[in-house]
Amino acid sequence: MTDYKFGLDTFGDMTLDDQGNPVSAGQVLRDVVAQAVLADELGLDAFNIGEHHRDDFAVTSPDTVLAGIATVTKNIQLGTGVTVLSSEDPVRVYQAFATIDALSNGRAAITAGRGSFIESFPLFGYELSDYAALFEEKLELLVELLKEKPVTWSGTVRAPLTNQEVYPKTERGAIPLRVGVGGSPESVVRAARLGIPMALAIIGGDPARFAPFTNLYRESLTKFGKEQLPVSIHSPGHVADSDEQAIEELWPNYEASFGRIGRERGWGPTTKSHFLDEVHGGSLYVGTPETVATKIAYALKSVGATRFDLKYATGPMPHSKLMHSIELYATKVVPMVREMLQN
């Protein structure tokens, strides 16, 4: 029987309170910790925190937040969604997550990716023209570091290492790594070549269109002589007591978030018609537990994935609604999906 896993993703979006007043970044971070604690108490498999460096998100240092969560949770895996590796030092990434692994008794995980924003590049002194080389070389170095043996490595983006030990070592000898892929065949093949599980970020359209990437990944693993590895899906959504309630709760927050991003990137306006198209036939998992469970089961089957991470926070939705969504996802959606996938 396939062992399906279910997690949650958040970027720590800046939120409003129940009266519509802006909440401080500090309160958002404390709320994220409370959301992780609830997810742990309800038995979800994973909680992942993404990284951004702009005023509409509170989390710039996911490893620090995860370290705090590690001390107040017991079972849930704690990871990133994603670590923007291009503008990070892989040695520090290893050290931070080895520390989280210690604090959590072996529950740390890393998802490395390019990220969909570029603010970290000028902030940390990197050139966008080096985009490809930065990620490629740093990912290869991180793979070597995670073996927890002396590392000899050289490249163009940082100083070489010669027979270098990096500390602390983890008690279990390894930290799980996934690579986030947004739809580039080159990224799929790279993940296979390095022997890293693949996480597909599917934020629009029918998830079945990503099935060719799973097929390419599996064919490439065989080509490179690697064992078959799991594929996971990351997609946004919101669960409520009725389909209409879920739609009406998420829409203004979705519009606020994607409308701003669209204006920054020169996209067309974010319309409710497009939003509803994604809800009903695309990659927005919005509705009652049954509605959302049906869509998740379809996505996992059509893509050939064994893990689903719901990005449960989009835009300035209040903490209370996020907590209710998490509760419904854990207690109703996940059991329904498991039952659907067994039939």
C-alpha positions in Angstrom: 0.0 0.0 0.0 1.3 3.5 -0.9 2.4 5.6 2.0 0.9 9.0 1.3 2.0 12.1 3.2 0.2 15.3 3.9 1.7 18.6 5.0 1.2 22.4 5.1 3.1 25.3 3.6 3.1 28.9 4.6 5.2 32.0 3.6 4.0 33.9 6.7 1.8 36.3 4.8 1.2 39.6 6.7 -2.4 39.3 8.0 -5.4 41.2 9.3 -7.1 40.5 12.6 -10.8 39.6 12.8 -11.7 43.3 12.8 -9.7 43.9 9.6 -6.8 45.7 11.3 -3.2 45.0 10.2 -1.2 42.6 12.4 2.4 43.2 13.2 5.1 41.0 11.8 5.9 39.8 15.3 2.4 38.6 15.8 2.3 36.9 12.5 5.4 34.9 13.4 3.8 33.9 16.7 0.7 32.9 14.9 2.7 30.8 12.5 4.1 28.9 15.5 0.6 28.4 16.8 -0.5 27.1 13.4 2.4 24.6 13.4 1.5 23.5 16.9 -2.1 22.8 15.8 -0.8 20.9 12.8 1.4 18.7 15.0 -1.4 18.1 17.5 -3.7 17.0 14.7 -1.2 14.5 13.3 -0.2 16.1 10.0 3.1 14.8 8.5 4.9 18.1 7.7 5.0 21.8 8.2 7.0 23.9 5.8 7.9 27.6 5.9 9.0 29.6 2.9 11.3 32.6 2.7 10.7 36.1 1.3 12.3 39.5 1.8 9.4 42.0 1.3 6.8 43.8 3.3 3.9 41.5 2.5 5.5 38.5 4.3 6.8 38.2 7.8 9.3 35.3 7.3 12.7 36.2 6.1 14.5 33.5 8.2 12.5 30.2 8.1 15.2 28.2 9.8 14.9 30.5 12.9 11.1 30.1 13.0 11.5 26.4 12.6 13.9 26.2 15.5 11.3 27.9 17.6 8.6 25.5 16.4 10.9 22.5 17.1 10.8 23.2 20.8 7.0 23.3 21.1 6.1 20.3 18.8 6.6 16.6 19.1 6.1 14.6 15.8 5.7 16.8 12.8 8.5 17.1 10.2 9.8 20.7 10.0 11.0 21.9 6.6 11.3 24.8 4.2 9.1 25.6 1.3 11.6 26.7 -0.1 15.1 27.6 1.0 16.2 30.1 -1.7 19.6 28.4 -2.1 20.9 30.7 -4.8 21.3 33.5 -2.2 22.3 31.3 0.8 25.6 29.8 1.8 25.1 26.0 1.7 27.4 25.5 4.7 25.2 27.7 6.8 22.1 26.0 5.5 23.5 22.7 6.6 24.5 24.0 10.0 21.1 25.7 10.6 19.1 22.6 9.8 21.5 20.3 11.7 20.7 22.5 14.7 16.9 22.3 14.0 17.3 18.5 13.7 18.9 18.4 17.2 16.2 20.6 18.7 13.4 18.6 17.2 14.9 15.1 17.8 15.4 14.4 14.1 12.5 16.2 12.4 14.3 18.7 10.2 14.0 18.7 6.4 15.1 21.0 3.6 13.4 21.9 0.3 15.8 23.8 -1.9 14.7 25.9 -4.7 15.2 29.0 -6.8 12.2 30.8 -5.4 9.8 32.9 -7.3 11.0 36.3 -6.1 14.3 38.0 -6.6 14.6 40.4 -3.7 17.2 38.2 -2.0 19.7 38.7 -4.8 20.5 42.4 -4.3 19.9 42.1 -0.6 22.8 39.6 -0.1 25.0 40.9 -2.9 24.3 38.5 -5.7 23.9 39.2 -9.4 20.8 38.0 -11.2 23.0 37.2 -14.2 24.6 34.4 -12.1 21.1 32.9 -11.4 21.7 29.5 -13.0 25.3 28.9 -11.8 24.4 30.0 -8.2 21.7 27.4 -7.9 23.4 24.6 -9.8 26.7 24.8 -7.9 25.2 25.5 -4.5 22.8 22.6 -4.8 25.6 20.2 -5.7 27.6 21.5 -2.6 24.6 21.0 -0.3 24.1 17.5 -1.5 27.8 16.8 -0.5 27.4 18.5 2.8 24.3 16.4 3.7 26.4 13.3 3.5 28.0 14.5 6.7 31.5 13.5 5.6 34.6 15.5 4.8 33.8 17.7 1.8 36.1 18.6 -1.1 34.4 20.9 -3.5 35.2 23.8 -5.8 33.2 26.0 -8.0 32.8 29.6 -9.2 30.3 31.0 -6.7 32.1 30.6 -3.4 35.5 29.6 -1.9 36.5 25.9 -2.3 36.4 23.4 0.5 39.2 20.8 0.9 38.6 17.8 3.1 36.4 20.1 5.2 34.3 18.8 8.1 31.2 20.7 8.9 29.4 20.7 12.3 27.2 19.8 14.1 26.7 16.3 12.8 23.1 15.0 13.2 22.3 12.0 15.4 20.5 10.2 12.5 23.3 10.9 10.0 21.3 12.7 7.3 18.8 15.5 6.8 16.1 14.8 4.1 16.3 17.1 1.0 13.8 17.8 -1.7 14.3 20.1 -4.7 11.4 22.5 -5.6 10.6 22.4 -9.3 8.2 24.9 -11.0 8.0 23.3 -14.4 11.4 23.3 -16.0 12.5 20.0 -17.6 16.2 21.0 -16.9 15.3 21.2 -13.1 13.6 17.8 -13.3 16.6 16.2 -14.8 19.0 17.9 -12.4 17.0 16.5 -9.4 17.2 13.0 -10.9 20.9 13.3 -11.6 21.6 14.3 -8.0 19.2 11.7 -6.6 16.9 14.2 -4.8 13.2 13.8 -4.3 11.2 16.3 -6.4 8.5 18.7 -5.1 6.3 20.2 -7.9 5.0 23.7 -7.3 1.7 23.6 -9.1 -0.1 27.0 -8.7 -2.3 27.0 -11.8 -4.1 24.8 -14.3 -5.0 21.2 -14.3 -2.4 19.3 -12.2 -2.5 16.5 -14.7 -0.4 18.6 -17.1 2.6 18.0 -14.7 2.4 14.2 -15.2 5.0 14.4 -18.0 7.5 15.9 -15.5 7.0 13.0 -13.2 7.5 10.6 -16.1 10.7 12.5 -17.1 11.9 12.4 -13.5 11.4 8.6 -13.2 13.0 7.9 -16.6 16.0 10.1 -15.7 16.4 8.4 -12.3 16.7 5.1 -14.2 19.1 6.6 -16.7 21.4 7.9 -14.0 21.2 4.6 -12.1 19.3 6.0 -9.1 16.6 4.4 -7.1 13.1 5.6 -7.6 12.3 8.5 -5.3 9.0 10.2 -4.2 7.3 13.1 -5.9 5.3 15.7 -4.0 2.9 18.5 -4.9 2.7 22.0 -3.4 -0.5 23.9 -4.2 -2.6 26.7 -2.6 -6.0 26.4 -1.1 -8.5 27.1 1.7 -10.9 24.8 3.5 -14.2 26.0 5.1 -17.6 24.7 6.2 -19.2 25.3 2.7 -17.9 25.8 -0.8 -19.3 29.3 -0.9 -17.8 30.3 2.4 -14.4 29.0 1.4 -14.5 30.9 -1.9 -15.7 34.2 -0.3 -13.2 34.0 2.5 -10.2 33.3 0.2 -11.1 35.5 -2.8 -10.3 39.0 -1.4 -7.1 37.7 0.1 -6.1 36.0 -3.1 -6.9 39.2 -5.0 -4.8 41.3 -2.6 -1.8 38.9 -2.8 -1.8 38.0 -6.5 -3.1 41.4 -7.6 0.0 43.1 -6.1 2.4 40.5 -7.6 0.7 40.9 -10.9 1.0 44.6 -10.9 4.7 44.3 -10.0 5.3 41.8 -12.9 3.2 43.4 -15.5 0.5 40.7 -15.6 -3.1 41.4 -16.4 -5.6 42.1 -13.5 -6.5 39.3 -11.1 -10.2 38.6 -11.8 -12.7 36.6 -9.9 -13.5 34.7 -13.0 -9.9 33.4 -13.3 -9.9 32.7 -9.6 -13.1 30.6 -9.9 -11.7 28.8 -12.9 -8.8 27.7 -10.8 -11.1 26.7 -7.9 -13.4 24.6 -10.1 -10.9 23.1 -12.6 -7.4 24.2 -11.7 -4.9 24.1 -8.9 -6.7 26.1 -6.2 -8.0 23.6 -3.5 -10.9 25.6 -2.1 -14.1 24.4 -0.6 -15.5 22.0 1.9 -13.4 19.1 3.1 -15.1 16.8 0.6 -14.5 19.2 -2.3 -10.9 19.7 -1.4 -10.3 16.0 -0.7 -11.7 15.0 -4.1 -9.3 17.5 -5.9 -6.3 16.4 -3.9 -6.9 12.7 -4.6 -7.3 13.5 -8.3 -4.0 15.5 -8.3 -2.0 12.8 -6.6 -3.3 10.2 -9.0 -2.9 12.2 -12.1 0.6 13.4 -11.3 1.8 10.2 -9.7 2.8 11.9 -6.5 2.7 10.5 -2.9 2.7 13.7 -0.9 0.6 16.8 -0.9 1.5 20.1 0.9 -1.4 22.6 1.0 -0.3 26.2 1.0 -3.0 27.2 3.4 -2.1 30.9 3.8 -2.6 33.3 0.9 -2.8 37.0 1.4 -3.9 38.8 4.7 -6.5 36.2 5.8 -7.0 36.3 9.6 -5.3 33.8 11.9 -8.6 32.4 13.1 -9.7 31.4 9.6 -6.3 29.8 8.9 -6.6 27.8 12.1 -10.0 26.5 11.1 -8.8 25.6 7.7 -5.9 23.7 9.2 -8.3 21.8 11.5 -10.6 20.8 8.7 -7.7 19.8 6.5 -6.2 17.6 9.2 -9.3 16.0 10.6 -11.5 15.7 7.5 -9.7 16.3 4.3 -6.7 14.0 4.9 -8.7 11.0 6.1 -11.0 11.4 3.1 -8.1 11.5 0.6 -6.5 8.4 2.2 -9.8 6.5 1.8 -10.3 7.7 -1.8 -6.8 6.6 -2.7 -7.3 3.1 -1.2 -10.3 2.4 -3.5 
